[in-house]
């Protein structure tokens, strides 16, 4: 058996543009994962309080909402490649600004205008535009499985980034640099990878773009946020995704890592290892999602895998020691991402092709909006030792409410490939 035979069939059939998009996803999530492990430590080392960090992360995500909405709802008209390059430049600029700044106001301005991920998850215009481009260059039959591998690529990258980010900061500190300088090295790496993304996006072909005839036909109709025919569906999904993300914002990876430090004294190097395995398991779970979805459907797969992961999230702070807390966290991650490729595939399936970038952008912005609000409350809770477990309880409860509402509202709305 040759090495090529070991590659799954959906990946062997990927066109060149899809391969580039997988690579950009990997590099971006590697950068996000590395930054998320050290970001709160870095900001605290600059003299910010936990409450100020929470405010900064909230305003950073709020700025990302405006940037993402502006870019994604115009991407199909401006050009997807051009829009992705703009996002990459904003990512690099934010990294440079964070590495060189100490003032809270300057950090807020840089984070608001630029693209910074405090959670290790996707922010900015990238995800929705890449998904729309992927949906153009792969078949509908293989879309969910390709999205599953795309999710896995991101999860593995986030895991490796978390591992390398924690290790790099430890190595730099051992070289007699200050803690702040060791974290700054990771922030500079983030900026460098942003520039690398810009060059990769430049290499995409015109196959990833909306055809000129389709763009001209739909340009007059899409008056509001780039969607017309799919507007009701997109707005309903967006409201639910916002609730899910608001819940998740209480336990973004930066704060989850900091919780392990406050509760058990775990240092960044060890945190990198913990979140490496957490993200690896999350990525593997995404592969199982496409097989389950082919049997029971996309919406049911989202709900039946997400519900138990949220129960486990509530259980994490109830564990009496570090070992059990890590075990519950890892079990939770092993099923927590099965809803991601199915959610993404479902969104792309139920909207018109020429509205995919805008639809993906609106739903992604809704998620970012939800996630932008909660860190300010999480920062308040983390600044009070008696309340550091509360964010987990809030997050788990709200996520369960999201699962139930999603099933009730969309179980009967099936994508074309699931039609009888």
C-alpha positions in Angstrom: 0.0 0.0 0.0 1.4 3.4 -1.0 1.4 6.5 1.1 -1.3 8.0 -1.2 -3.6 5.0 -0.5 -3.4 5.9 3.2 -5.0 9.3 2.5 -8.8 9.2 2.9 -10.6 9.4 -0.4 -12.3 12.8 0.2 -8.8 14.3 0.7 -7.3 12.6 -2.3 -10.0 14.2 -4.4 -9.4 17.7 -3.1 -8.6 20.3 -5.8 -5.6 22.6 -5.4 -7.7 25.5 -4.0 -9.2 23.3 -1.3 -5.7 22.1 -0.3 -4.6 25.8 0.1 -7.7 26.5 2.2 -6.9 23.5 4.4 -3.3 24.9 4.9 -4.6 28.4 5.7 -7.0 26.9 8.2 -4.1 25.0 9.8 -1.7 27.9 10.1 -4.4 30.3 11.4 -5.6 27.9 14.1 -2.1 27.1 15.1 -1.6 30.8 15.7 -4.9 31.1 17.6 -4.0 28.1 19.8 -0.6 29.4 20.6 -1.9 32.8 21.6 -4.9 31.5 23.6 -2.7 29.7 26.1 -0.6 32.7 27.0 -2.8 35.7 26.2 -4.3 36.2 29.7 -0.9 35.6 31.3 0.7 38.1 28.9 -1.9 40.8 29.6 -1.7 40.3 33.3 2.1 40.5 33.1 1.7 43.9 31.5 -0.1 45.1 34.7 -3.7 44.6 33.7 -6.2 43.3 36.2 -8.4 40.3 35.5 -11.4 42.6 35.2 -9.5 44.8 32.7 -8.5 41.7 30.7 -12.2 40.6 30.5 -13.1 44.1 29.3 -10.3 44.1 26.7 -11.3 40.6 25.4 -15.0 41.7 25.2 -14.1 44.9 23.2 -11.7 42.9 21.0 -14.4 40.5 20.0 -16.9 43.4 19.6 -14.6 45.0 17.2 -14.2 41.7 15.4 -18.0 41.7 14.9 -17.9 45.0 12.9 -14.9 44.0 10.8 -16.2 40.5 10.1 -19.7 41.8 9.2 -18.3 44.4 6.9 -16.0 42.0 5.1 -18.0 38.8 4.9 -21.3 40.4 3.7 -19.4 42.0 0.8 -16.9 39.2 0.1 -18.9 37.7 -2.8 -19.0 41.1 -4.5 -15.5 42.3 -3.6 -13.9 39.0 -4.2 -13.2 36.2 -1.7 -9.4 36.2 -2.2 -9.1 39.9 -1.7 -11.3 39.9 1.4 -9.3 37.0 2.9 -6.0 38.9 2.3 -7.4 41.9 4.1 -8.3 39.8 7.1 -4.8 38.3 7.2 -3.2 41.7 7.2 -5.5 42.8 10.1 -4.5 39.7 12.0 -0.8 40.4 11.5 -1.3 44.1 12.5 -3.1 43.2 15.7 -0.2 40.8 16.7 2.4 43.5 16.1 0.3 46.0 18.1 -0.2 43.7 21.1 3.5 42.8 21.1 4.5 46.5 21.3 1.9 48.0 23.5 1.5 48.3 27.3 -1.3 50.8 27.5 -4.9 49.5 28.0 -6.4 52.0 25.7 -3.9 51.3 22.9 -4.6 47.5 23.3 -8.3 48.1 23.1 -7.9 50.1 19.8 -5.6 47.5 18.3 -7.8 44.6 19.3 -10.9 46.3 18.1 -9.5 47.1 14.6 -7.4 44.0 14.2 -8.1 40.2 14.5 -7.2 38.6 17.8 -8.5 35.2 19.0 -8.7 35.0 22.9 -10.4 31.6 22.7 -8.2 29.5 20.3 -11.3 29.4 18.1 -12.1 31.1 14.8 -12.5 34.9 14.7 -12.5 37.3 11.8 -13.8 36.9 8.3 -11.9 33.8 7.4 -14.1 30.8 8.4 -17.3 31.8 6.5 -15.5 32.8 3.3 -13.3 29.7 3.3 -16.4 27.5 3.8 -18.2 29.3 1.0 -15.1 28.8 -1.3 -14.9 25.1 -0.3 -18.5 24.6 -1.0 -17.8 25.9 -4.5 -14.9 23.5 -5.3 -16.2 20.3 -3.7 -19.4 18.4 -4.4 -22.5 18.5 -2.1 -22.3 14.8 -1.5 -18.8 15.2 0.0 -19.3 18.6 1.7 -20.0 17.4 5.2 -17.0 15.0 5.2 -14.7 17.6 3.8 -15.9 20.0 6.4 -15.2 17.3 9.1 -11.6 17.0 7.9 -11.4 20.8 7.7 -12.5 20.9 11.3 -10.0 18.3 12.2 -7.2 20.2 10.6 -8.1 23.2 12.7 -8.4 21.3 15.9 -5.0 19.6 15.4 -3.5 23.0 14.6 -5.0 24.5 17.7 -3.7 21.7 19.7 -0.2 22.0 18.3 -0.4 25.7 18.7 -1.3 25.4 22.4 1.5 22.9 22.9 4.1 25.1 21.2 2.8 28.3 22.7 3.2 26.9 26.2 6.5 25.3 25.5 7.9 28.4 23.7 7.1 30.7 26.6 8.8 28.2 29.0 11.9 28.0 26.8 12.3 31.7 26.5 11.9 32.2 30.3 14.6 29.6 30.9 16.9 31.7 28.7 16.7 34.4 31.4 14.0 36.5 29.8 11.1 37.9 31.8 7.7 36.2 31.8 6.3 39.2 29.8 9.0 38.8 27.1 8.4 35.1 26.8 4.7 35.6 26.2 5.5 38.4 23.8 7.5 36.0 21.6 4.3 34.0 21.1 2.4 37.2 20.2 5.1 38.0 17.5 4.8 34.5 16.1 1.0 35.1 15.8 1.8 38.3 13.7 4.2 36.4 11.5 1.7 33.7 10.7 -0.8 36.4 9.8 1.5 37.6 7.1 2.1 34.0 5.8 -1.7 33.7 5.4 -1.9 36.8 3.2 0.6 35.2 0.7 -1.3 31.9 0.7 -4.7 33.6 0.0 -3.0 35.4 -2.9 -2.4 32.0 -4.5 -6.1 31.0 -4.7 -7.6 30.7 -8.1 -10.8 32.2 -9.5 -12.6 28.9 -9.0 -13.2 29.9 -5.4 -15.1 33.0 -6.5 -18.8 33.5 -7.3 -19.3 33.4 -11.0 -19.7 36.9 -12.6 -23.2 36.0 -14.0 -24.5 34.8 -10.6 -23.0 37.9 -8.9 -24.6 40.3 -11.3 -28.0 38.4 -11.1 -28.1 38.5 -7.3 -26.5 41.9 -6.6 -29.7 43.9 -6.9 -31.7 41.5 -4.7 -29.3 41.1 -1.8 -30.0 44.5 -0.2 -29.7 43.6 3.5 -26.4 42.1 4.7 -25.8 40.3 1.5 -28.8 37.9 1.8 -32.3 38.0 0.4 -33.8 34.6 -0.3 -32.1 32.9 2.7 -32.7 35.8 5.1 -35.2 34.3 7.5 -33.3 31.0 7.8 -30.0 32.8 8.4 -31.4 35.2 11.1 -33.0 32.3 13.0 -29.8 30.3 12.9 -27.8 33.3 13.9 -29.9 34.0 17.0 -29.3 30.4 18.2 -25.6 30.4 17.4 -25.3 33.7 19.3 -26.8 32.0 22.4 -24.4 29.1 22.1 -21.4 31.4 21.7 -22.5 33.7 24.6 -22.4 30.6 26.8 -19.0 29.5 25.5 -17.6 33.0 26.1 -17.6 32.3 29.8 -15.1 29.5 29.4 -13.0 30.6 26.4 -9.7 28.7 26.3 -7.8 31.7 27.7 -10.0 31.8 30.8 -10.2 28.0 31.0 -6.4 27.8 31.1 -6.3 30.6 33.7 -8.9 28.7 35.8 -6.6 25.7 36.0 -3.8 28.0 37.2 -6.0 29.6 39.8 -7.6 26.4 41.0 -4.6 24.0 40.8 -1.6 26.1 40.2 -1.0 24.7 36.7 1.7 26.6 34.7 1.6 27.5 31.0 3.9 24.7 29.9 1.6 22.0 31.4 -1.5 23.9 30.2 -0.1 23.7 26.7 0.0 19.9 27.0 -3.5 19.7 28.5 -5.1 21.8 25.7 -3.0 20.0 23.1 -4.8 16.7 23.9 -8.1 18.5 24.4 -8.0 19.9 20.9 -6.7 16.7 19.3 -9.7 14.8 20.8 -12.0 17.6 19.6 -10.7 17.3 16.1 -11.0 13.5 16.0 -14.6 13.8 17.2 -15.4 16.0 14.1 -14.5 13.0 11.8 -17.1 10.9 13.5 -19.7 13.6 13.0 -20.0 13.1 9.2 -20.6 9.4 9.6 -23.3 9.9 12.2 -24.9 12.7 10.2 -25.2 10.4 7.2 -27.3 8.1 9.4 -29.5 10.5 11.5 -29.1 13.8 9.7 -27.2 17.0 10.4 -29.5 18.6 13.0 -29.9 15.5 15.1 -26.1 15.0 15.1 -25.6 18.5 16.3 -27.9 18.0 19.3 -27.2 14.5 20.4 -23.5 15.1 20.6 -23.6 18.6 22.0 -25.9 17.9 24.9 -23.7 15.5 26.9 -20.6 17.6 26.3 -22.4 20.5 28.1 -23.3 18.3 31.0 -19.6 17.4 31.3 -18.7 21.1 31.1 -20.7 21.7 34.3 -19.0 18.8 36.0 -15.4 20.1 35.4 -15.3 22.5 38.4 -17.0 20.0 40.6 -14.0 17.6 40.4 -11.9 17.5 43.6 -8.5 17.3 42.1 -6.5 18.2 39.0 -6.5 14.7 37.5 -10.2 14.3 37.5 -10.8 17.8 36.3 -8.5 17.2 33.3 -10.1 13.8 32.6 -13.6 15.3 32.5 -12.4 18.1 30.3 -10.8 15.7 27.9 -13.9 13.6 27.7 -15.9 16.7 27.1 -13.6 17.8 24.2 -13.8 14.3 22.7 -17.4 15.0 21.8 -17.7 18.7 21.9 -16.8 19.5 18.3 -19.0 16.9 16.6 -21.6 19.7 16.0 -19.1 22.0 14.2 -18.7 20.5 10.7 -22.4 19.5 10.8 -23.4 23.1 11.7 -21.2 24.5 9.1 -22.4 22.1 6.4 -26.0 22.6 7.3 -25.7 26.4 7.0 -24.1 26.1 3.6 -26.7 23.6 2.5 -29.8 25.6 3.3 -28.8 28.9 1.7 -28.3 29.8 -2.0 -24.8 29.4 -3.4 -24.4 33.1 -4.1 -25.3 34.0 -0.5 -23.0 31.5 1.2 -20.3 34.0 2.2 -22.8 36.4 3.5 -24.8 33.7 5.4 -21.6 32.3 6.8 -20.5 35.7 7.8 -23.7 36.7 9.5 -23.9 33.4 11.5 -20.2 33.7 12.4 -20.6 37.3 13.4 -23.6 36.3 15.5 -21.4 33.8 17.3 -18.7 36.4 17.8 -21.3 38.8 19.1 -22.5 36.3 21.7 -18.9 35.5 22.7 -18.0 39.1 22.9 -20.4 39.9 25.7 -19.6 37.2 28.2 -15.9 37.6 28.8 -16.5 40.9 30.6 -18.7 38.9 33.1 -16.2 36.1 33.2 -13.5 38.5 34.0 -15.6 39.9 36.9 -16.2 36.4 38.2 -12.5 35.3 37.9 -11.4 38.4 39.8 -13.3 37.0 42.8 -11.8 33.7 44.1 -15.1 32.4 45.5 -16.7 32.7 42.1 -14.2 31.2 39.6 -16.3 28.0 39.2 -19.5 29.9 38.3 -18.6 30.5 34.6 -18.6 26.8 33.9 -22.1 26.4 35.4 -23.5 29.3 33.4 -21.9 28.1 30.2 -23.2 24.5 30.5 -26.7 25.5 31.4 -27.1 28.0 28.5 -25.6 25.6 26.0 -28.1 23.0 27.0 -30.9 25.5 26.4 -29.4 26.2 22.9 -29.4 22.5 22.0 -33.1 22.1 22.9 -34.1 25.2 21.0 -32.1 24.2 17.9 -33.8 20.8 17.8 -37.2 22.3 18.3 -36.8 24.9 15.6 -34.9 23.0 12.9 -35.3 19.3 13.2 -37.9 19.4 10.4 -35.8 21.6 8.1 -33.7 19.2 6.1 -31.0 20.1 3.6 -31.3 19.0 0.0 -29.0 16.0 0.3 -31.2 14.6 3.1 -34.4 14.9 1.1 -36.3 11.6 0.7 
